[in-house]
Amino acid sequence: MRKVYLPRTPEELWTVLDGEPEAAVYAGGTDLLVRMRAGQLDPPALVCLERMEIWRGAREESAALWVGACTTLTGLLRDERVGRRLPLLAAAISAIGSPQVRNMGTLGGNLCTASPAGDSLPPLYVMKAEVELCSSRETRRMPVREFIAGPGRTRLRKGEILAGVRVDAPQGFQMHRFEKIGQRKALACAIASLAGLLKFSDDGNLAEARFAWGSVGPTVVVSAQVEEFLRGRKISQSTVEEAADLAERAVMPIDDVRGSAAYRREVAGNLLRKFLYEIPRQDRK
C-alpha cells in the first residue's frame, strides 16, 4: 500500500522528504493523479501539500503580489487583489479547466507541470514573475522564464519545493490581453494562446510591448524581435501584418492531436493581429 503524507509545516515536510526522497509531491493533484491512473507514474509515496497554510493565499509586497504555490486557482480568482492588480493572470486562470478543476488545482501545480499549454505561464512570463524555491537548507528565487526548463521539466532540485510566485503588478500598461484558442470554448487545452501587455506614449505610439505565446513551442515563446519592431511605432495595417509575420516565424509548434504545426503557427500570428487591431482608435493617433 502506498504511503500518503500530509505535512502542515515546513519542518514536517523536510522530515518526510528526508525519509521518502522518491515521493511525488503535489497540492491539488489534478495532473499527478490522472497520470498515475493512466499508469504513467508509480511513486512509492505521496506527499500532499494542501495543509501547508504557510504557502497558501496572497500578500502584498510593495508593488508586487506574492502568491503561495498551494493557493487554489479558485482562491486566486476570489482574491480581489489578484483581479485588481494582476488582471492578466486572473483572465488566464479563469480559462483553466472547469470549476471543479480550479477548486483543486493550484498555481504551483500549473507551474510545476511545465506544460507548454499551461494557461498561467504566458501571463507570468510577460509580467516577469519570479518563483520562490525552498528546501531544508535554503530559499532561492529565479525568473519563471528560467524555472521552466522544457516540456514537463523545471529547475527544481532534489528536496526542493515551489513555495510561491512573486509578480510585479504591470505599471503604465493600458492594454492587457490573454486569449487562447482550443478545440472548444471550455475544458480544452490550448492549441495556441497569447498573453500581451501594451504601453502607449503621449503621442499614441507604442512605448513598450510584451508578448508570450503558449502551446506553440517546447516552452512558452517570447520574441524580442517582435517587441522591438513595435517599439515607437504607430499601429497601422502594414505594422500589424509585419509584426504578425515575425511572430509566425518566432514560434516553434509541433503537430499533435489538437492541431498541426502549420495551423498553430497561423493562429499565433492571428492572435497578435486581433490584439493589435483592437487597440482603441484614440490610442492609434
C-alpha positions in Angstrom: 0.0 0.0 0.0 1.3 3.4 -0.9 2.0 5.9 1.9 0.4 9.3 1.8 1.8 12.2 3.9 0.0 15.4 4.8 2.6 17.7 6.5 1.4 21.0 8.0 4.7 22.8 8.5 8.0 23.1 6.5 9.7 21.2 9.3 7.3 18.2 9.0 7.7 18.4 5.2 11.6 18.3 5.2 11.4 15.3 7.6 9.1 13.4 5.3 11.2 14.2 2.2 14.4 13.1 4.0 12.7 9.7 4.7 11.0 9.4 1.3 13.3 11.0 -1.3 11.4 9.4 -4.2 8.0 10.5 -3.1 5.8 12.5 -5.5 4.9 15.9 -4.1 1.6 17.6 -5.1 -1.1 20.0 -3.9 -4.3 19.6 -5.9 -3.2 16.5 -7.8 -5.3 17.4 -10.9 -2.3 16.3 -13.1 -0.4 13.9 -11.0 -3.4 11.6 -10.1 -4.5 11.4 -13.7 -1.1 10.3 -14.8 -0.9 7.7 -12.0 -4.3 6.4 -13.0 -3.1 6.1 -16.6 -0.1 4.1 -15.4 2.5 6.8 -16.4 3.8 7.2 -12.8 4.1 4.9 -9.9 5.7 6.8 -7.0 6.5 4.9 -3.8 4.8 7.6 -1.6 2.7 10.7 -2.0 3.3 14.0 -0.2 0.2 16.3 -0.3 0.8 20.0 0.5 -2.9 21.0 0.8 -2.5 21.6 4.5 0.6 23.9 4.2 -1.1 27.1 5.1 2.3 29.0 5.0 2.2 28.6 1.2 -1.4 29.4 0.7 -3.0 32.8 -0.1 -1.6 36.1 -1.3 0.2 39.0 0.3 1.2 42.4 -0.9 4.9 43.2 -1.1 5.2 46.8 -2.2 4.4 46.9 -5.9 4.3 43.1 -6.1 1.9 40.4 -5.1 3.3 37.2 -3.6 1.1 34.2 -4.2 1.5 30.9 -2.3 2.1 28.0 -4.6 -0.5 25.9 -2.8 -3.3 28.5 -3.4 -6.1 27.0 -5.4 -7.0 28.7 -8.7 -10.5 29.4 -7.4 -8.9 31.0 -4.3 -6.9 33.3 -6.6 -10.0 34.3 -8.6 -11.8 35.1 -5.3 -9.0 37.4 -4.1 -9.8 40.9 -5.2 -6.2 41.9 -5.2 -5.4 39.4 -8.0 -8.2 40.7 -10.2 -7.3 44.4 -9.4 -3.5 44.2 -9.6 -3.0 41.2 -11.9 -5.9 41.1 -14.3 -3.9 39.3 -17.0 -3.2 36.4 -14.6 -6.9 36.3 -13.5 -8.0 36.1 -17.1 -5.8 33.2 -17.7 -6.7 31.3 -14.6 -10.4 31.7 -15.4 -9.7 29.8 -18.7 -8.2 26.8 -16.9 -10.3 23.6 -16.8 -13.7 23.5 -15.1 -14.8 24.9 -11.7 -14.1 21.5 -10.2 -10.5 21.6 -11.6 -10.0 25.2 -10.4 -11.3 24.2 -6.9 -8.5 21.6 -6.6 -5.7 22.8 -8.9 -3.1 25.3 -7.7 -0.9 27.9 -9.3 2.2 25.9 -8.1 0.9 22.8 -9.8 0.2 24.6 -13.1 3.8 25.9 -13.0 5.5 22.6 -11.9 3.6 20.6 -14.6 5.5 22.8 -17.0 3.2 22.1 -19.9 3.7 24.3 -23.0 -0.1 24.7 -22.9 -0.2 25.8 -19.2 -2.5 28.8 -19.2 -0.9 30.6 -16.3 2.5 30.6 -17.9 2.3 33.2 -20.6 1.0 35.9 -18.2 3.7 35.1 -15.7 6.3 35.4 -18.5 5.2 38.8 -19.7 4.9 40.1 -16.1 8.4 38.8 -15.4 7.3 36.9 -12.4 9.8 35.1 -10.1 9.4 31.8 -8.3 10.5 31.2 -4.7 12.0 27.8 -4.2 12.6 26.4 -0.7 14.4 23.4 0.8 15.6 22.5 4.3 18.8 24.3 3.5 18.0 27.5 1.6 15.4 29.7 -0.1 16.2 31.0 -3.6 14.5 32.9 -6.3 14.6 32.8 -10.1 12.6 34.2 -13.0 9.8 32.0 -14.2 11.4 32.1 -17.6 14.4 30.3 -16.2 12.4 27.9 -13.9 10.7 26.2 -16.9 13.4 24.1 -18.5 11.3 22.2 -21.1 8.1 20.2 -21.6 7.4 18.8 -18.1 10.8 19.9 -16.8 11.7 22.6 -14.2 14.8 23.7 -12.3 13.6 22.2 -9.1 16.4 20.5 -7.2 16.0 17.3 -5.2 14.2 18.0 -1.9 13.1 21.5 -3.1 9.6 22.9 -3.2 8.0 25.7 -5.1 6.7 27.8 -2.3 5.4 30.9 -4.1 5.4 33.2 -7.0 6.2 36.9 -6.8 4.6 39.0 -9.5 5.1 42.8 -10.0 1.9 44.5 -11.0 2.4 45.9 -14.5 2.8 49.7 -14.3 1.6 52.0 -17.0 0.3 49.4 -19.4 -3.0 50.5 -20.8 -3.9 47.2 -22.5 -3.8 43.7 -21.0 -4.9 40.6 -23.0 -5.0 36.8 -22.6 -6.7 34.7 -25.2 -6.4 31.1 -26.1 -7.8 29.0 -29.0 -8.9 25.4 -28.3 -11.0 22.8 -29.9 -14.0 24.0 -27.9 -14.8 27.1 -25.8 -14.3 25.4 -22.4 -12.5 22.5 -20.8 -9.9 22.5 -23.6 -6.1 22.6 -23.7 -4.8 25.5 -25.8 -4.0 25.0 -29.4 -2.3 28.3 -29.1 -2.6 31.2 -26.6 -1.3 34.7 -26.2 -0.6 37.0 -23.2 0.2 40.6 -24.1 0.8 44.0 -22.5 0.8 47.3 -24.4 2.0 50.7 -23.2 1.5 53.9 -25.2 3.4 57.1 -25.2 1.6 60.5 -25.2 1.8 60.7 -29.0 -0.1 57.5 -29.4 2.9 55.4 -30.4 3.7 52.1 -28.8 6.2 52.7 -26.0 6.5 49.1 -24.9 5.0 45.8 -25.9 5.4 42.4 -24.2 4.0 39.1 -25.6 4.2 35.4 -24.7 2.7 32.6 -26.7 1.7 29.2 -25.2 1.3 25.8 -26.8 3.5 26.8 -29.8 6.9 25.6 -28.7 8.6 23.3 -26.1 8.2 26.1 -23.6 6.4 29.5 -23.7 7.6 31.5 -26.7 8.7 35.1 -26.4 10.1 37.2 -29.2 12.3 40.2 -28.5 12.3 40.8 -32.3 8.5 41.3 -32.3 8.6 43.6 -29.3 11.5 45.7 -30.6 9.9 46.0 -34.0 6.7 47.5 -32.5 8.5 49.9 -30.1 7.9 53.5 -31.0 5.6 52.7 -33.9 2.1 53.8 -34.7 -0.3 51.0 -35.3 -1.2 50.6 -39.0 -2.2 47.7 -41.1 1.3 47.3 -42.5 2.8 47.4 -39.0 0.4 44.8 -37.7 0.9 42.5 -40.6 4.7 42.7 -40.3 4.6 42.1 -36.6 2.3 39.0 -37.1 4.7 37.7 -39.8 7.6 38.0 -37.3 5.5 36.2 -34.7 4.7 33.3 -37.0 8.5 32.9 -37.7 9.3 33.1 -34.0 7.1 30.2 -32.7 8.1 26.6 -32.9 5.0 24.5 -32.9 4.6 20.8 -33.5 1.8 18.5 -34.9 -0.3 16.8 -32.4 -3.9 15.6 -31.9 -5.1 19.2 -31.2 -3.7 20.8 -34.3 -1.0 20.8 -36.9 2.2 22.9 -36.7 1.1 25.0 -39.7 -2.3 25.7 -38.1 -0.7 26.7 -34.7 1.7 29.0 -36.5 -1.1 30.8 -38.3 -3.1 31.0 -35.0 -0.2 32.5 -33.2 0.0 35.3 -35.8 -3.7 35.8 -35.8 -3.9 36.2 -32.1 -1.4 39.0 -32.3 -3.3 40.6 -35.2 -6.5 40.5 -33.3 -4.9 42.1 -30.2 -3.3 44.9 -32.2 -6.3 45.6 -34.4 -8.4 46.0 -31.3 -6.4 48.9 -30.0 -8.8 51.8 -29.5 -8.6 54.3 -32.3 -7.7 57.1 -29.9 -4.5 55.1 -29.0 -3.5 54.9 -32.6 -3.2 58.6 -33.2 
